């Protein structure tokens, strides 16, 4: 699976623009504010229908325009595919809508499209994954599980559905409109899905543990870094989980929602028994995030025989020359990568004939020819 190109219309600073990607490394360069991050965001948006930078999708629409559209063209073996995402106002309606297609057919979720490429993105804002709240790391781990084992995405969805039903019932019991006896059915369903979700997360972290430690060491992280999955429950069977729920029922009724289960788990990045989110510098946190993304890339390449497209924004400027070489060597092992930089000298091999170079100025993308 390879991304051939992305076409943007009224996306951020681009009125109309197209970028063609190389088979391996594509380097996007230009001045600050030229639109490099916007190009990477468009690639991500066109493949997932989500932005890695904002939840307010109105920000994606170019100022003065009513709607935006991104089309990503793909090659899977000998088959060509196209994904499109449109967002904005619709004639006769005051509301903004999102419209997605795969090979011309409307779809509800691009994440369910078989021809969609896997993606991994590094942007400065993503440091929140390391130093932010546990909910971000839980969500990221669940996304990784869905990428490695697509059929297991239902486990997380079913757990969320059952949790919402139990929370609604707690609210009715608290208000005197239902009996505590009615909790038994939902508690058992919650226990079953909670144990399945925890098992998925345990297995995923076990897969990532060695690749993460290796890449953290290769990138020169200080000390030995490791991933520490910390489930809220230690129950190994349904009855034990049910007992934990009963012990906490009074607190759940007082709050009106469930305070125990995988929705409260933590995935910590640890060095010498200390969490990096608290005791690590921003530079160390950046390296840890990069090591995690590279570890996920390696696991997915082996497990799915599909290497994710890596989108790396402003990563080289914070690395010294040795770490830049190490990163470039890791990326050269296969798959596509797009690196955005203000300085070509920061990207080892940027002048090689095998590298695709795109020069970005405000609203425009120029494909550069590299002299042989």
BELWOQUI-V225593 format. One record per pair of residues at least 6 apart in sequence whose ideal C-beta (glycine too) atoms are under 6 Angstrom apart, sorted by the first residue. I is the first residue (numbers start at 1). J is the second residue. D is the distance in Angstrom with one decimal. If there is no record, write none. Layout:
BEGIN
i->[I/I]
j->[J/J]
d->[D/D]
END
This chain:
BEGIN
i->[1/1/1/2/3/3/3/3/4/4/5/5/5/6/6/6/6/6/7/7/8/8/8/8/9/9/10/10/10/11/11/11/12/13/13/13/13/14/15/17/19/19/19/22/25/25/26/26/27/27/27/27/27/28/28/28/28/28/29/29/29/30/30/30/34/34/34/35/36/36/37/40/40/40/41/41/42/44/44/44/45/45/45/46/46/46/46/47/47/47/47/48/49/49/49/52/53/57/60/61/61/66/66/67/67/68/68/69/70/71/72/73/74/76/81/81/82/83/84/85/86/87/88/89/90/100/100/102/110/117/118/118/118/118/119/119/120/120/120/120/121/122/122/122/123/124/127/128/129/129/130/130/130/130/131/131/134/137/138/141/141/142/144/144/145/145/145/146/147/148/152/155/155/155/158/159/159/162/162/162/165/166/166/166/167/167/169/170/170/171/172/173/174/174/187/187/191/191/191/194/194/197/198/198/201/205/205/207/208/208/209/211/211/211/212/212/212/212/213/215/215/215/216/216/218/219/219/219/220/221/223/223/225/225/226/228/228/229/230/231/232/232/232/233/233/235/235/244/248/251/252/252/268/269/269/276/286/294/297/300/301/307/307/309/310/311/312/313/316/316/316/316/324/325/328/328/331/339/341/344/353/353/357/358/359/359]
j->[76/117/306/75/21/74/117/309/73/75/18/20/73/19/42/43/46/72/18/71/14/17/42/70/16/69/62/65/68/42/68/70/38/35/38/362/363/363/363/365/39/358/365/356/337/355/338/356/339/347/350/355/357/36/39/340/358/360/341/344/359/36/359/360/360/361/362/360/340/360/313/311/313/340/51/53/70/52/119/121/51/70/85/70/72/83/85/72/116/117/119/110/85/100/110/121/125/87/68/68/88/88/89/88/89/87/88/86/85/84/83/82/81/115/103/115/103/102/101/100/99/98/96/96/97/107/110/113/116/309/147/300/306/308/308/309/293/297/308/310/311/293/312/315/313/314/285/136/136/140/277/285/288/289/277/285/266/267/265/201/267/156/204/296/152/200/204/153/300/303/200/196/197/200/193/193/197/189/190/193/186/186/190/258/257/258/186/252/256/256/178/180/253/256/242/245/238/241/242/261/262/262/231/262/229/227/229/299/227/295/227/295/298/299/227/291/292/295/226/291/294/295/225/291/326/287/291/323/323/287/271/272/271/288/270/268/270/267/266/265/260/264/265/241/244/241/244/260/260/259/258/259/275/276/288/288/318/330/308/308/307/334/335/336/337/338/339/340/324/341/346/347/348/348/348/349/337/347/347/350/370/372/368/365/366/368]
d->[5.0/4.8/5.7/4.8/5.2/5.8/5.9/5.7/4.5/5.5/5.9/4.6/4.9/5.4/5.5/5.1/5.6/5.1/4.6/4.5/4.5/5.1/5.0/5.5/5.5/4.5/4.2/3.8/4.7/5.2/4.7/5.9/3.9/4.7/5.6/5.9/5.5/5.7/6.0/5.0/5.9/5.7/4.9/3.0/5.2/5.0/4.7/4.3/5.3/5.3/5.0/6.0/5.1/5.0/5.8/4.5/4.8/5.8/5.3/5.3/5.9/5.5/5.9/3.7/4.6/5.4/5.7/5.1/3.9/5.3/5.3/4.6/5.3/5.8/5.9/5.6/5.2/5.1/6.0/5.7/5.5/5.5/6.0/3.9/3.8/5.9/5.7/5.6/5.9/5.8/5.7/5.8/4.8/5.3/4.7/4.9/6.0/5.3/5.4/4.7/5.4/5.3/4.6/2.4/5.8/5.5/5.8/4.4/5.2/4.6/4.7/5.3/4.3/5.8/5.6/4.3/6.0/5.7/4.8/5.3/4.4/4.8/5.5/5.7/5.3/5.2/5.4/4.5/5.7/5.4/5.6/5.9/5.7/3.9/5.6/5.2/4.9/5.6/4.5/5.0/4.4/5.8/4.8/5.4/4.5/5.8/5.6/5.9/5.4/5.8/5.6/4.5/5.7/5.2/4.3/5.8/4.5/4.2/5.9/5.8/5.4/5.0/5.8/5.7/5.7/5.1/5.0/4.1/5.9/5.1/5.4/4.9/5.2/5.8/5.2/4.0/5.0/4.7/5.0/5.5/5.6/4.4/5.6/5.6/4.6/5.8/6.0/5.6/5.7/5.1/3.9/5.8/5.4/5.3/5.7/5.2/4.5/4.0/5.3/5.0/5.3/4.7/5.1/5.5/5.9/5.4/4.4/5.2/5.9/5.2/5.7/3.8/4.9/6.0/5.7/5.8/5.8/4.0/6.0/4.2/4.6/5.3/4.0/4.0/5.5/5.0/5.6/5.7/5.8/5.0/4.4/5.5/5.3/5.9/5.3/4.4/4.7/5.5/4.3/4.9/5.9/4.3/5.5/5.8/5.7/3.9/5.8/6.0/5.0/6.0/5.5/5.9/5.0/4.5/5.2/5.5/5.7/5.7/5.4/5.6/4.2/5.3/3.0/4.7/4.3/5.2/4.7/4.7/5.5/5.4/3.9/5.7/5.5/5.3/4.1/5.8/4.6/5.7/5.6/4.7/5.7/5.9/4.2/5.5/4.6/5.4]
END
